[in-house]
């Protein structure tokens, strides 16, 4: 019988037995260490996610899908942009113990940005851009639907 055939593949019996005993122990330790580190990172996260985020996020996704099906491109583009901004913020968190981004804060930031833009369009010189200001105000009204009352 060829000594290179089989599960040992050329290892002497003591080396094979030693590896068989050590490898599972090492992988169990690594698994346990990974779980311990994950729990520690979660425990250091300040305050955790906002409890209003999950229902609000689900509602935004549902309205985004309905707007796409209804071919309402303005509404679908706006809600899709908010969802994209949220995904980008989640993926680019600076530190692991940083608070996760909140969809409520993203909506508030979007409203503030659009309010400032509408003000600039109305005060434009030599001619105010009322059409663009009204578009921004329509977007503000859409975003305010998702904020808690």
C-alpha positions as CSV (number, residue, x, y, z in Angstrom):
1,X,0.0,0.0,0.0
2,X,1.3,3.4,-0.9
3,X,2.0,5.6,2.2
4,X,1.0,8.8,0.4
5,X,-2.6,7.6,-0.2
6,X,-5.3,8.3,2.3
7,X,-6.2,11.2,4.6
8,X,-2.8,11.5,6.2
9,X,-1.0,12.1,2.9
10,X,2.6,11.5,4.0
11,X,2.3,12.7,7.6
12,X,3.7,10.4,10.3
13,X,1.1,9.1,12.7
14,X,2.1,11.3,15.7
15,X,2.0,14.5,13.5
16,X,-1.4,13.5,12.1
17,X,-2.8,12.8,15.6
18,X,-1.4,16.1,16.9
19,X,-2.9,18.1,14.1
20,X,-6.3,16.4,14.5
21,X,-6.3,17.3,18.2
22,X,-5.0,20.9,17.8
23,X,-6.9,22.2,14.7
24,X,-10.5,21.9,16.1
25,X,-9.4,23.5,19.4
26,X,-7.9,26.5,17.5
27,X,-10.9,27.0,15.4
28,X,-13.2,26.8,18.4
29,X,-11.1,29.5,20.2
30,X,-11.2,31.7,17.1
31,X,-15.0,31.3,16.8
32,X,-15.4,32.2,20.5
33,X,-13.1,35.1,20.3
34,X,-15.0,36.5,17.3
35,X,-18.3,36.2,19.2
36,X,-16.8,38.0,22.2
37,X,-15.5,40.8,20.1
38,X,-18.8,41.2,18.3
39,X,-20.7,41.5,21.6
40,X,-18.2,44.0,22.9
41,X,-18.5,46.2,19.8
42,X,-22.3,46.0,20.1
43,X,-22.2,46.9,23.8
44,X,-20.1,50.0,23.0
45,X,-22.5,51.4,20.4
46,X,-24.1,54.5,22.0
47,X,-27.9,54.2,22.5
48,X,-28.4,51.8,19.6
49,X,-30.8,52.4,16.7
50,X,-33.7,54.8,17.0
51,X,-36.9,52.8,17.7
52,X,-38.8,54.9,15.1
53,X,-36.4,54.0,12.3
54,X,-37.7,50.6,11.4
55,X,-41.3,51.5,10.8
56,X,-40.3,54.7,9.1
57,X,-37.8,52.9,6.8
58,X,-40.4,50.3,5.9
59,X,-42.9,53.0,5.1
60,X,-40.4,54.9,2.9
61,X,-39.6,51.7,1.0
62,X,-43.3,50.9,0.6
63,X,-44.1,54.4,-0.8
64,X,-41.0,54.3,-3.0
65,X,-42.2,51.0,-4.5
66,X,-45.7,52.4,-5.0
67,X,-44.4,55.5,-6.7
68,X,-42.3,53.4,-9.1
69,X,-45.3,51.3,-9.9
70,X,-47.5,54.4,-10.4
71,X,-44.8,55.9,-12.6
72,X,-44.6,59.0,-10.3
73,X,-41.0,59.7,-11.2
74,X,-40.6,62.8,-9.0
75,X,-41.7,61.0,-5.9
76,X,-39.8,57.8,-6.7
77,X,-36.6,59.7,-7.4
78,X,-36.9,61.6,-4.1
79,X,-37.5,58.5,-2.0
80,X,-34.9,56.5,-3.8
81,X,-32.4,59.2,-3.1
82,X,-33.2,59.2,0.6
83,X,-32.8,55.4,0.7
84,X,-29.5,55.6,-1.2
85,X,-28.2,58.3,1.2
86,X,-29.1,56.1,4.1
87,X,-27.3,53.1,2.7
88,X,-24.3,55.1,1.9
89,X,-24.2,56.5,5.5
90,X,-24.5,53.0,6.9
91,X,-21.6,51.7,4.8
92,X,-19.3,54.6,5.5
93,X,-19.6,54.8,9.3
94,X,-16.3,56.2,10.5
95,X,-15.9,54.1,13.6
96,X,-17.5,50.9,14.9
97,X,-18.7,52.5,18.1
98,X,-20.4,55.3,16.2
99,X,-24.2,55.6,16.4
100,X,-25.9,54.1,13.3
101,X,-27.4,56.7,10.9
102,X,-31.1,57.5,11.6
103,X,-33.6,57.8,8.8
104,X,-35.4,60.4,10.8
105,X,-32.3,62.6,10.8
106,X,-31.8,61.9,7.1
107,X,-35.3,63.2,6.4
108,X,-34.8,66.3,8.6
109,X,-31.5,67.0,6.8
110,X,-33.2,66.6,3.4
111,X,-36.0,69.0,4.5
112,X,-33.5,71.6,5.7
113,X,-31.5,71.3,2.5
114,X,-34.6,71.8,0.3
115,X,-35.9,74.7,2.5
116,X,-32.6,76.5,1.9
117,X,-32.6,75.8,-1.8
118,X,-36.2,77.1,-2.1
119,X,-35.2,80.3,-0.3
120,X,-32.3,80.8,-2.7
121,X,-34.5,80.2,-5.8
122,X,-37.1,82.7,-4.5
123,X,-34.4,85.3,-3.9
124,X,-32.5,84.8,-7.1
125,X,-31.5,87.9,-9.1
126,X,-32.4,89.2,-11.6
127,X,-35.3,86.9,-11.9
128,X,-36.6,84.6,-9.1
129,X,-37.0,80.9,-10.1
130,X,-40.4,80.3,-8.7
131,X,-40.8,77.0,-10.6
132,X,-37.7,75.5,-9.0
133,X,-38.8,76.8,-5.6
134,X,-42.2,75.2,-5.9
135,X,-40.5,71.9,-6.9
136,X,-38.4,72.0,-3.7
137,X,-41.5,72.8,-1.6
138,X,-43.3,69.8,-3.1
139,X,-40.4,67.6,-2.1
140,X,-40.5,69.1,1.4
141,X,-44.1,68.2,1.7
142,X,-43.4,64.6,0.6
143,X,-40.5,64.2,3.1
144,X,-42.7,65.7,5.9
145,X,-45.2,62.8,5.4
146,X,-42.6,60.4,6.9
147,X,-41.6,62.4,10.0
148,X,-43.3,61.5,13.3
149,X,-45.9,64.0,14.3
